[in-house]
Amino acid sequence: MKTGSFENDLTRDRRDASQDSERSLGRVVSCDGSRATIASTVAGMDRLGPESWTVGRMISINLGNTRIVGLVYEMHAVNPVWEEAADNVIHVQVELLGEVTEHPGGRSSFQSGISTYPPIGAIAHRIRTGDLALVHDLGSRNGVAIGTLSQDATIPATVCIEDMLSRHFALLGTTGVGKSSAVALLLRRAIAARPRLRVLILDPHNEYAGAFPDRALSIDAEGLDLPFWMFKLEEFGEVIFRGRAAFEEEADILREVVTAARERYRAGTQRNPMRDLNSSLLKRPLDAGVTRREDGTGSASDMPTPYRITDALAIIDELIGLHEMRWPRPSLRSLKVRIEALHGDPRYQFMFARANMMETMAPVVAQIFRVPHHGRPITVFQLGGLPSEVVDAVASVLARLAFDLAMASQGTYEILLLCEEAHRYVPADQSLGFLPTRQAIARIAKEGRKYGAYLGVVTQRPGELDPTILSQCSTVFAMRLANEVDQQIIRSAISDASASTLKFLSSVGNREAIAFGEGVATTMRMRFAQLAPHELPAMDIAVGVEGRREPGLEEMVRRMRG
């Protein structure tokens, strides 16, 4: 199996003048239908060049008018002792991916799957540049370049933005491999290709505010207005009870109080003019067309209509003062204390400070979802400044609003919800996390495509992410993952991920990824393009910066108190 014996076999190999005459050649010595073994030789004293056999490289097996494309995933020397003065026989293990077919007129096409398997003795060599580009060509679909192929930096790595968004996507990788910069790059390409797209980023580390200085609006805890009356009962209960599940009695009391407060607010001054004197400037009934339930049950308590905290506290006092007790007084007093503590906590002012200055949720939707976007279609929602007890409830509200807005617009508003640290909102353990948040995100994943609501999942721990959510993401960018559990999760959730391809996940470089799924033509190992320094995500907390003044003790205490 000497390379020199193949040098005159130019007819079957059909190499053109631009191809390297010294490229490595081999012969197929075994094939089992999905994989093949290629035998070749390596001279002991020769210096290894760019055409040498290497793991991760694509090769082609010549069959006349058809060339089978394969991926090298393993190689070893037949003789365990290396001979410097002689040729060394090596066996190259290849996974068969598809085939390039030449048609009359010089046109070539690539298709996944194998229709004609290579016979024993077929010639194999490094894939041609034209064939490599053809393998990753999107054909009639509109492709957007997001980087280059790792095997050949002259060939762009393209992705179909429409398929990537409409069928959801996931970006997975351990810390420090370039996930955030890859997300910023994908979002810039997405809004350039889809001008109507609106993007909402759930940013737990406040790192994307500076990544889109010209295309994004950043909302932090100080600039946020998310009225408490827009929270569903479960979401508001999550805030009131600080993350613990409400007891059945507490949930029933809260439901009755909120329902009565909404009814009292809609009735305005018509029921009791003296009670509402000077309590609010908003006196006229809102949502007059909404059917009211006299028994206070049904979905009225979850409708996003305003009510006043003062009314809720007054209703609790009225329940406490009833001669015939409907609820235990300790439970009523406990709920009142909790609501008063929230209302007075400066960290929760985004929920209460300006809540009753809004008659409807229109200003909130306009701010968060950029309606109209005025050239800034991206909203960076900084969750890092919010109390940890309220983050899950806020994420639930935002995910629910994203789906409802897309559905109400009948697809004219395209909304992408990007979840950083997604394993926090939809963990694999069903007993963890906040159920309404899980349900809201799962609804986008399962039904959002019909209405123009899309989901982007970013996580460094796919093993802790709900595999159902991951399986809904039809385009996956897998960056370096050293954990075998994480690799197994991807292997089980994505049918297109071959075992040999996933072997590279533990060793790919920074900004490199293995992309597969609906958004790409075929599985490809690629490197994301480098962004300009001012477009890179960065934490807004600088550490060790020279010349920075240390804040005083009183200032630090004030910051810690929010």
TILUM-248972 format. One record per residue (C-alpha): residue number from 1; x, y, z; chain. Coordinates in nm, 3 decimals. Layout:
BEGIN
NUM; X; Y; Z; A
...
END
This chain:
BEGIN
1; 0.000; 0.000; 0.000; A
2; 0.271; 0.249; -0.097; A
3; 0.171; 0.599; -0.204; A
4; 0.401; 0.577; -0.502; A
5; 0.196; 0.293; -0.650; A
6; -0.097; 0.533; -0.691; A
7; 0.090; 0.814; -0.868; A
8; 0.012; 0.686; -1.219; A
9; -0.349; 0.596; -1.142; A
10; -0.484; 0.934; -1.256; A
11; -0.779; 0.813; -1.460; A
12; -0.988; 0.676; -1.177; A
13; -0.877; 0.947; -0.933; A
14; -0.944; 1.222; -1.193; A
15; -0.725; 1.483; -1.025; A
16; -0.690; 1.816; -1.206; A
17; -0.376; 2.025; -1.245; A
18; -0.459; 2.251; -0.947; A
19; -0.454; 1.963; -0.701; A
20; -0.146; 1.865; -0.508; A
21; 0.022; 1.562; -0.665; A
22; 0.172; 1.468; -0.328; A
23; -0.155; 1.446; -0.139; A
24; -0.212; 1.136; 0.070; A
25; -0.385; 0.845; -0.098; A
26; -0.520; 0.520; 0.034; A
27; -0.739; 0.222; -0.048; A
28; -1.058; 0.096; 0.112; A
29; -0.987; -0.233; 0.289; A
30; -1.318; -0.278; 0.476; A
31; -1.670; -0.133; 0.485; A
32; -1.967; -0.212; 0.708; A
33; -2.233; 0.015; 0.557; A
34; -2.186; 0.322; 0.776; A
35; -1.809; 0.319; 0.824; A
36; -1.505; 0.221; 0.622; A
37; -1.140; 0.149; 0.687; A
38; -0.875; 0.297; 0.458; A
39; -0.520; 0.163; 0.438; A
40; -0.239; 0.403; 0.353; A
41; 0.131; 0.453; 0.423; A
42; 0.336; 0.723; 0.589; A
43; 0.709; 0.749; 0.519; A
44; 0.907; 0.742; 0.841; A
45; 1.160; 1.012; 0.746; A
46; 0.925; 1.242; 0.558; A
47; 0.806; 1.560; 0.722; A
48; 0.430; 1.563; 0.768; A
49; 0.262; 1.829; 0.556; A
50; -0.085; 1.982; 0.521; A
51; -0.200; 1.689; 0.306; A
52; -0.132; 1.426; 0.570; A
53; -0.406; 1.210; 0.719; A
54; -0.551; 1.374; 1.032; A
55; -0.852; 1.319; 1.255; A
56; -1.142; 1.550; 1.180; A
57; -1.060; 1.588; 0.811; A
58; -1.305; 1.507; 0.535; A
59; -1.199; 1.266; 0.261; A
60; -1.358; 1.136; -0.057; A
61; -1.364; 0.785; -0.206; A
62; -1.362; 0.784; -0.584; A
63; -1.628; 0.569; -0.763; A
64; -1.615; 0.718; -1.111; A
65; -1.902; 0.967; -1.149; A
66; -1.968; 0.949; -0.777; A
67; -1.743; 1.039; -0.487; A
68; -1.835; 0.922; -0.138; A
69; -1.765; 1.179; 0.134; A
70; -1.637; 1.057; 0.469; A
71; -1.510; 1.199; 0.799; A
72; -1.192; 1.070; 0.960; A
73; -1.261; 0.999; 1.328; A
74; -0.983; 0.754; 1.421; A
75; -0.647; 0.637; 1.287; A
76; -0.369; 0.411; 1.405; A
77; -0.051; 0.244; 1.280; A
78; -0.079; -0.126; 1.200; A
79; 0.270; -0.197; 1.336; A
80; 0.310; -0.068; 1.693; A
81; 0.680; -0.003; 1.622; A
82; 0.746; 0.304; 1.406; A
83; 1.002; 0.251; 1.125; A
84; 1.200; 0.565; 1.042; A
85; 1.373; 0.410; 0.739; A
86; 1.066; 0.251; 0.581; A
87; 0.703; 0.318; 0.503; A
88; 0.457; 0.266; 0.790; A
89; 0.114; 0.124; 0.715; A
90; -0.175; 0.305; 0.883; A
91; -0.546; 0.231; 0.905; A
92; -0.785; 0.527; 0.888; A
93; -1.139; 0.486; 1.025; A
94; -1.393; 0.690; 0.829; A
95; -1.763; 0.755; 0.880; A
96; -1.956; 0.776; 0.552; A
97; -2.165; 1.096; 0.530; A
98; -2.297; 1.121; 0.175; A
99; -2.196; 1.136; -0.188; A
100; -2.116; 1.391; -0.457; A
101; -2.259; 1.306; -0.798; A
102; -2.146; 1.457; -1.128; A
103; -2.424; 1.526; -1.377; A
104; -2.400; 1.585; -1.754; A
105; -2.291; 1.939; -1.828; A
106; -2.040; 1.956; -1.545; A
107; -2.293; 2.018; -1.266; A
108; -2.236; 1.841; -0.935; A
109; -2.465; 1.785; -0.637; A
110; -2.432; 1.645; -0.287; A
111; -2.683; 1.431; -0.104; A
112; -2.672; 1.280; 0.242; A
113; -2.677; 0.905; 0.265; A
114; -2.506; 0.642; 0.055; A
115; -2.664; 0.480; -0.252; A
116; -2.351; 0.300; -0.381; A
117; -2.101; 0.168; -0.130; A
118; -1.727; 0.163; -0.208; A
119; -1.576; -0.167; -0.319; A
120; -1.263; -0.302; -0.158; A
121; -0.963; -0.134; -0.318; A
122; -1.140; 0.195; -0.407; A
123; -0.908; 0.497; -0.397; A
124; -0.951; 0.745; -0.113; A
125; -0.790; 1.087; -0.078; A
126; -0.838; 1.423; 0.083; A
127; -1.158; 1.586; -0.039; A
128; -1.138; 1.842; -0.314; A
129; -1.201; 2.205; -0.223; A
130; -1.494; 2.223; -0.463; A
131; -1.652; 1.911; -0.315; A
132; -1.602; 2.040; 0.038; A
133; -1.782; 2.362; -0.049; A
134; -2.057; 2.160; -0.219; A
135; -2.109; 1.943; 0.091; A
136; -2.187; 2.251; 0.302; A
137; -2.381; 2.437; 0.033; A
138; -2.738; 2.526; 0.137; A
139; -2.860; 2.502; -0.222; A
140; -3.173; 2.707; -0.286; A
141; -3.198; 2.820; 0.077; A
142; -3.068; 3.164; 0.168; A
143; -2.744; 3.124; 0.358; A
144; -2.566; 3.373; 0.583; A
145; -2.194; 3.339; 0.656; A
146; -2.118; 3.316; 1.029; A
147; -1.756; 3.200; 1.003; A
148; -1.537; 2.957; 0.813; A
149; -1.491; 2.582; 0.800; A
150; -1.222; 2.452; 1.032; A
151; -1.084; 2.223; 0.759; A
152; -1.055; 2.500; 0.499; A
153; -1.061; 2.864; 0.611; A
154; -1.131; 2.978; 0.253; A
155; -1.479; 2.823; 0.258; A
156; -1.746; 3.016; 0.451; A
157; -1.962; 2.839; 0.708; A
158; -2.320; 2.931; 0.623; A
159; -2.647; 2.887; 0.808; A
160; -3.007; 2.936; 0.696; A
161; -3.136; 3.201; 0.937; A
162; -3.501; 3.128; 0.858; A
163; -3.472; 2.758; 0.947; A
164; -3.249; 2.829; 1.245; A
165; -3.503; 3.069; 1.396; A
166; -3.835; 2.913; 1.303; A
167; -3.735; 2.572; 1.434; A
168; -3.542; 2.710; 1.734; A
169; -3.171; 2.674; 1.804; A
170; -2.935; 2.594; 2.089; A
171; -2.577; 2.697; 2.158; A
172; -2.394; 2.474; 2.405; A
173; -2.044; 2.492; 2.546; A
174; -1.844; 2.508; 2.863; A
175; -1.722; 2.831; 3.021; A
176; -1.465; 3.032; 2.829; A
177; -1.509; 2.884; 2.480; A
178; -1.673; 3.192; 2.328; A
179; -2.047; 3.127; 2.368; A
180; -2.137; 3.489; 2.435; A
181; -1.947; 3.622; 2.134; A
182; -2.104; 3.349; 1.918; A
183; -2.450; 3.453; 2.041; A
184; -2.377; 3.817; 1.960; A
185; -2.263; 3.719; 1.611; A
186; -2.571; 3.503; 1.544; A
187; -2.806; 3.778; 1.663; A
188; -2.640; 4.039; 1.443; A
189; -2.675; 3.810; 1.141; A
190; -3.035; 3.730; 1.235; A
191; -3.160; 4.090; 1.258; A
192; -2.975; 4.175; 0.937; A
193; -3.147; 3.890; 0.753; A
194; -3.489; 3.937; 0.921; A
195; -3.550; 4.313; 0.969; A
196; -3.889; 4.249; 1.134; A
197; -3.739; 4.025; 1.400; A
198; -3.753; 4.144; 1.761; A
199; -3.511; 3.986; 2.008; A
200; -3.554; 3.966; 2.385; A
201; -3.239; 3.850; 2.568; A
202; -3.275; 3.721; 2.925; A
203; -2.931; 3.830; 3.042; A
204; -2.852; 3.700; 3.393; A
205; -2.494; 3.836; 3.398; A
206; -2.553; 4.180; 3.241; A
207; -2.297; 4.113; 2.967; A
208; -2.486; 4.191; 2.645; A
209; -2.560; 4.559; 2.713; A
210; -2.242; 4.669; 2.535; A
211; -2.253; 4.410; 2.255; A
212; -2.516; 4.594; 2.050; A
213; -2.453; 4.965; 2.113; A
214; -2.635; 5.065; 1.795; A
215; -2.913; 4.805; 1.779; A
216; -3.028; 4.731; 2.134; A
217; -3.208; 4.885; 2.428; A
218; -3.084; 4.776; 2.770; A
219; -3.332; 4.750; 3.056; A
220; -3.202; 4.717; 3.411; A
221; -3.377; 4.716; 3.748; A
222; -3.381; 5.095; 3.767; A
223; -3.531; 5.151; 3.423; A
224; -3.776; 4.859; 3.435; A
225; -4.151; 4.897; 3.470; A
226; -4.320; 4.561; 3.511; A
227; -4.638; 4.624; 3.714; A
228; -4.734; 4.365; 3.973; A
229; -5.082; 4.335; 3.822; A
230; -4.933; 4.180; 3.505; A
231; -4.822; 3.878; 3.708; A
232; -5.045; 3.570; 3.713; A
233; -5.144; 3.437; 4.052; A
234; -4.874; 3.169; 4.050; A
235; -4.612; 3.425; 3.946; A
236; -4.720; 3.681; 4.205; A
237; -4.727; 3.406; 4.468; A
238; -4.369; 3.314; 4.375; A
239; -4.267; 3.672; 4.454; A
240; -4.472; 3.703; 4.774; A
241; -4.363; 3.373; 4.926; A
242; -3.999; 3.421; 4.817; A
243; -3.958; 3.108; 4.610; A
244; -4.132; 2.853; 4.829; A
245; -4.454; 2.692; 4.716; A
246; -4.762; 2.852; 4.866; A
247; -4.977; 2.635; 5.087; A
248; -5.322; 2.560; 4.951; A
249; -5.481; 2.792; 5.206; A
250; -5.244; 3.078; 5.122; A
251; -5.302; 3.034; 4.748; A
252; -5.680; 3.043; 4.798; A
253; -5.662; 3.359; 5.010; A
254; -5.441; 3.531; 4.754; A
255; -5.676; 3.432; 4.471; A
256; -5.977; 3.574; 4.650; A
257; -5.800; 3.896; 4.747; A
258; -5.663; 3.964; 4.396; A
259; -5.997; 3.885; 4.230; A
260; -6.183; 4.118; 4.466; A
261; -5.921; 4.392; 4.417; A
262; -5.958; 4.370; 4.037; A
263; -6.336; 4.387; 4.068; A
264; -6.314; 4.683; 4.302; A
265; -6.077; 4.865; 4.067; A
266; -6.300; 4.813; 3.764; A
267; -6.603; 4.933; 3.955; A
268; -6.422; 5.258; 4.037; A
269; -6.616; 5.521; 4.228; A
270; -6.959; 5.383; 4.144; A
271; -6.966; 5.139; 4.437; A
272; -6.830; 5.349; 4.723; A
273; -6.725; 5.708; 4.645; A
274; -6.595; 5.779; 4.996; A
275; -6.366; 5.475; 4.998; A
276; -6.182; 5.577; 4.682; A
277; -6.150; 5.947; 4.769; A
278; -5.797; 6.069; 4.689; A
279; -5.669; 5.711; 4.659; A
280; -5.585; 5.725; 4.290; A
281; -5.619; 5.944; 3.986; A
282; -5.747; 5.650; 3.783; A
283; -6.121; 5.645; 3.854; A
284; -6.292; 5.531; 3.541; A
285; -6.362; 5.162; 3.496; A
286; -6.111; 4.976; 3.279; A
287; -6.181; 4.688; 3.043; A
288; -6.554; 4.752; 3.054; A
289; -6.611; 4.488; 2.788; A
290; -6.471; 4.209; 3.005; A
291; -6.733; 3.974; 3.139; A
292; -6.732; 3.974; 3.517; A
293; -6.784; 3.667; 3.729; A
294; -6.995; 3.746; 4.034; A
295; -6.860; 3.449; 4.223; A
296; -6.503; 3.570; 4.187; A
297; -6.383; 3.244; 4.029; A
298; -6.256; 3.153; 3.687; A
299; -5.980; 3.323; 3.493; A
300; -6.066; 3.679; 3.594; A
301; -5.800; 3.674; 3.866; A
302; -5.526; 3.605; 3.609; A
303; -5.622; 3.868; 3.355; A
304; -5.358; 4.144; 3.313; A
305; -5.584; 4.426; 3.436; A
306; -5.479; 4.681; 3.697; A
307; -5.567; 4.679; 4.064; A
308; -5.432; 4.862; 4.369; A
309; -5.223; 4.719; 4.649; A
310; -5.411; 4.945; 4.888; A
311; -5.734; 4.774; 4.782; A
312; -5.579; 4.431; 4.836; A
313; -5.465; 4.526; 5.187; A
314; -5.807; 4.676; 5.266; A
315; -5.977; 4.354; 5.154; A
316; -5.750; 4.151; 5.383; A
317; -5.845; 4.383; 5.672; A
318; -6.211; 4.330; 5.588; A
319; -6.163; 3.952; 5.591; A
320; -5.986; 3.976; 5.926; A
321; -6.276; 4.179; 6.067; A
322; -6.552; 3.943; 5.956; A
323; -6.756; 3.798; 6.240; A
324; -6.772; 3.460; 6.068; A
325; -6.415; 3.376; 5.980; A
326; -6.361; 3.241; 5.628; A
327; -5.985; 3.209; 5.673; A
328; -5.766; 3.182; 5.981; A
329; -5.657; 3.523; 6.106; A
330; -5.287; 3.426; 6.135; A
331; -5.279; 3.335; 5.764; A
332; -5.448; 3.661; 5.669; A
333; -5.211; 3.868; 5.883; A
334; -4.911; 3.680; 5.743; A
335; -5.019; 3.755; 5.386; A
336; -5.073; 4.121; 5.470; A
337; -4.728; 4.149; 5.626; A
338; -4.567; 3.988; 5.324; A
339; -4.743; 4.222; 5.079; A
340; -4.656; 4.529; 5.286; A
341; -4.292; 4.418; 5.306; A
342; -4.273; 4.375; 4.927; A
343; -4.444; 4.707; 4.865; A
344; -4.193; 4.886; 5.085; A
345; -3.880; 4.703; 4.965; A
346; -3.677; 4.935; 4.733; A
347; -3.553; 4.635; 4.534; A
348; -3.910; 4.567; 4.415; A
349; -3.992; 4.920; 4.305; A
350; -3.997; 4.809; 3.941; A
351; -4.319; 4.625; 4.031; A
352; -4.488; 4.883; 4.255; A
353; -4.348; 5.234; 4.208; A
354; -4.530; 5.323; 3.885; A
355; -4.775; 5.034; 3.860; A
356; -5.091; 5.244; 3.889; A
357; -4.969; 5.511; 3.650; A
358; -5.052; 5.272; 3.364; A
359; -5.407; 5.193; 3.257; A
360; -5.309; 4.904; 3.031; A
361; -5.005; 4.690; 2.962; A
362; -4.940; 4.870; 2.630; A
363; -4.646; 5.083; 2.763; A
364; -4.481; 4.771; 2.909; A
365; -4.513; 4.574; 2.583; A
366; -4.390; 4.873; 2.382; A
367; -4.079; 4.908; 2.597; A
368; -3.983; 4.542; 2.631; A
369; -4.068; 4.421; 2.281; A
370; -3.971; 4.739; 2.093; A
371; -4.305; 4.830; 1.934; A
372; -4.207; 5.018; 1.721; A
373; -3.838; 4.932; 1.742; A
374; -3.699; 5.258; 1.593; A
375; -3.390; 5.079; 1.461; A
376; -3.324; 4.897; 1.789; A
377; -3.492; 4.557; 1.761; A
378; -3.297; 4.396; 2.048; A
379; -3.393; 4.428; 2.414; A
380; -3.129; 4.324; 2.666; A
381; -3.320; 4.245; 2.983; A
382; -3.065; 4.258; 3.264; A
383; -3.175; 4.013; 3.531; A
384; -2.856; 4.049; 3.733; A
385; -2.985; 4.353; 3.921; A
386; -3.313; 4.193; 4.028; A
387; -3.365; 4.008; 4.357; A
388; -3.296; 3.640; 4.308; A
389; -3.642; 3.552; 4.446; A
390; -3.818; 3.732; 4.162; A
391; -3.604; 3.631; 3.862; A
392; -3.799; 3.313; 3.781; A
393; -4.133; 3.493; 3.803; A
394; -4.010; 3.777; 3.579; A
395; -3.880; 3.525; 3.325; A
396; -4.220; 3.356; 3.329; A
397; -4.399; 3.686; 3.262; A
398; -4.164; 3.776; 2.975; A
399; -4.186; 3.434; 2.808; A
400; -4.564; 3.436; 2.838; A
401; -4.590; 3.788; 2.694; A
402; -4.360; 3.696; 2.404; A
403; -4.586; 3.409; 2.301; A
404; -4.910; 3.603; 2.354; A
405; -4.784; 3.901; 2.152; A
406; -4.672; 3.683; 1.861; A
407; -5.002; 3.493; 1.863; A
408; -5.213; 3.811; 1.886; A
409; -5.024; 3.965; 1.594; A
410; -5.103; 3.655; 1.382; A
411; -4.738; 3.617; 1.290; A
412; -4.670; 3.978; 1.186; A
413; -4.449; 4.024; 1.495; A
414; -4.157; 3.782; 1.492; A
415; -4.013; 3.749; 1.841; A
416; -3.701; 3.559; 1.944; A
417; -3.666; 3.481; 2.315; A
418; -3.300; 3.408; 2.393; A
419; -3.246; 3.233; 2.728; A
420; -2.896; 3.259; 2.870; A
421; -2.826; 3.000; 3.140; A
422; -3.136; 2.817; 3.016; A
423; -3.085; 2.526; 3.256; A
424; -3.199; 2.760; 3.532; A
425; -3.546; 2.807; 3.382; A
426; -3.606; 2.459; 3.237; A
427; -3.396; 2.216; 3.445; A
428; -3.391; 1.847; 3.369; A
429; -3.516; 1.768; 3.720; A
430; -3.891; 1.827; 3.705; A
431; -3.901; 1.901; 4.079; A
432; -3.666; 2.199; 4.038; A
433; -3.729; 2.536; 3.879; A
434; -4.051; 2.736; 3.857; A
435; -4.335; 2.552; 3.685; A
436; -4.497; 2.856; 3.509; A
437; -4.158; 2.952; 3.363; A
438; -4.106; 2.598; 3.237; A
439; -4.455; 2.594; 3.086; A
440; -4.415; 2.934; 2.917; A
441; -4.082; 2.840; 2.756; A
442; -4.208; 2.494; 2.660; A
443; -4.509; 2.653; 2.492; A
444; -4.281; 2.861; 2.272; A
445; -4.069; 2.555; 2.193; A
446; -4.369; 2.341; 2.098; A
447; -4.616; 2.589; 1.944; A
448; -4.424; 2.911; 1.883; A
449; -4.330; 2.835; 1.525; A
450; -4.693; 2.864; 1.413; A
451; -4.720; 3.219; 1.543; A
452; -4.372; 3.363; 1.491; A
453; -4.238; 3.309; 1.845; A
454; -3.889; 3.157; 1.840; A
455; -3.660; 3.021; 2.111; A
456; -3.285; 3.038; 2.150; A
457; -3.124; 2.827; 2.424; A
458; -2.774; 2.899; 2.558; A
459; -2.623; 2.691; 2.836; A
460; -2.292; 2.556; 2.959; A
461; -2.455; 2.254; 3.123; A
462; -2.679; 2.073; 2.873; A
463; -2.686; 1.775; 3.107; A
464; -2.896; 1.985; 3.347; A
465; -3.129; 2.115; 3.073; A
466; -3.469; 1.959; 3.009; A
467; -3.405; 1.719; 2.717; A
468; -3.756; 1.788; 2.585; A
469; -3.668; 2.154; 2.530; A
470; -3.335; 2.063; 2.374; A
471; -3.501; 1.817; 2.137; A
472; -3.723; 2.100; 2.007; A
473; -3.413; 2.294; 1.900; A
474; -3.352; 2.166; 1.549; A
475; -3.025; 2.357; 1.496; A
476; -2.747; 2.304; 1.748; A
477; -2.408; 2.472; 1.777; A
478; -2.205; 2.247; 2.009; A
479; -1.886; 2.408; 2.132; A
480; -1.630; 2.245; 2.358; A
481; -1.792; 2.005; 2.607; A
482; -1.562; 1.790; 2.818; A
483; -1.832; 1.629; 3.032; A
484; -1.938; 1.289; 2.905; A
485; -2.289; 1.337; 3.048; A
486; -2.332; 1.657; 2.847; A
487; -2.216; 1.480; 2.532; A
488; -2.455; 1.192; 2.593; A
489; -2.748; 1.435; 2.635; A
490; -2.675; 1.584; 2.293; A
491; -2.629; 1.242; 2.139; A
492; -2.967; 1.123; 2.268; A
493; -3.162; 1.441; 2.196; A
494; -3.039; 1.510; 1.841; A
495; -3.076; 1.223; 1.597; A
496; -2.839; 1.374; 1.339; A
497; -2.545; 1.382; 1.579; A
498; -2.323; 1.088; 1.493; A
499; -2.106; 0.929; 1.757; A
500; -1.787; 0.995; 1.563; A
501; -1.866; 1.365; 1.524; A
502; -1.930; 1.408; 1.895; A
503; -1.587; 1.267; 1.973; A
504; -1.444; 1.606; 1.880; A
505; -1.652; 1.798; 2.134; A
506; -1.391; 1.767; 2.406; A
507; -1.108; 1.907; 2.195; A
508; -1.243; 2.179; 1.964; A
509; -1.077; 2.518; 2.004; A
510; -1.218; 2.847; 2.124; A
511; -1.482; 2.995; 1.889; A
512; -1.505; 2.654; 1.720; A
513; -1.828; 2.458; 1.707; A
514; -1.982; 2.150; 1.552; A
515; -2.306; 2.266; 1.391; A
516; -2.580; 2.029; 1.285; A
517; -2.952; 2.032; 1.227; A
518; -3.207; 2.203; 1.004; A
519; -3.020; 2.532; 0.974; A
520; -2.710; 2.384; 0.806; A
521; -2.665; 2.166; 0.501; A
522; -2.478; 1.891; 0.683; A
523; -2.283; 1.847; 1.004; A
524; -1.987; 2.083; 0.993; A
525; -1.698; 2.178; 1.214; A
526; -1.662; 2.554; 1.192; A
527; -1.505; 2.856; 1.354; A
528; -1.717; 3.160; 1.429; A
529; -1.606; 3.490; 1.276; A
530; -1.420; 3.734; 1.498; A
531; -1.624; 4.034; 1.613; A
532; -1.489; 4.385; 1.653; A
533; -1.384; 4.467; 2.012; A
534; -1.676; 4.707; 2.064; A
535; -1.922; 4.435; 1.958; A
536; -1.805; 4.173; 2.209; A
537; -2.018; 4.098; 2.516; A
538; -1.853; 4.191; 2.843; A
539; -1.945; 4.198; 3.206; A
540; -2.024; 4.548; 3.327; A
541; -1.825; 4.480; 3.646; A
542; -1.460; 4.568; 3.596; A
543; -1.211; 4.389; 3.819; A
544; -0.868; 4.525; 3.897; A
545; -0.897; 4.837; 3.681; A
546; -0.622; 5.082; 3.762; A
547; -0.734; 5.421; 3.885; A
548; -1.076; 5.314; 4.009; A
549; -1.184; 5.452; 4.343; A
550; -1.295; 5.211; 4.612; A
551; -1.648; 5.303; 4.722; A
552; -1.701; 5.400; 5.082; A
553; -1.871; 5.178; 5.337; A
554; -2.198; 5.374; 5.336; A
555; -2.212; 5.364; 4.957; A
556; -2.151; 4.990; 4.957; A
557; -2.426; 4.931; 5.213; A
558; -2.664; 5.143; 5.005; A
559; -2.582; 4.936; 4.695; A
560; -2.634; 4.611; 4.883; A
561; -2.975; 4.732; 4.995; A
562; -3.068; 4.808; 4.636; A
END
